[in-house]
Amino acid sequence: MEESKKSSYNGYTDARKEANKRYIEKFVEIKVRTTPQHREIVKAHASSTDESVNSFIIRAIDQTIERDNQTK
């Protein structure tokens, strides 16, 4: 009979909690309000380019800023 393998997962440790806290402190949130329909359009587009919604939005912002700066 096959022996069952024990998981090495030790739970959410204090070290992991502190590491997560330090990581999150490097960022700020920008909230955007949109309709559920528009959110689905954004999600579908991001998915079609193999991006997360967050990375797609950041890329769109960066490209728009770059384009706007070129036209000044």
C-alpha positions, 0 to 999 in steps of 0.5 A: 500500500502506498504511504500518504505524503505529509504536507510541509505547509506550516500555516501562515507564520509570523515571518510570512505575515511580516514579509507580506506587510513589507511587500504591501507597504511598497504600493498604494491603491488607486481605485477606479469605479466602473460598471460591471459591464465595462469591468468584464470588457477590461477583464476579457481584453486583459485575458486575451493579452495574457495579462492580469487586469492590474498589469493591463491597467498599469500598461494602459496608463503608462502608454497614455502618459508617454503618448501625452508627453510626446504631443506636448 
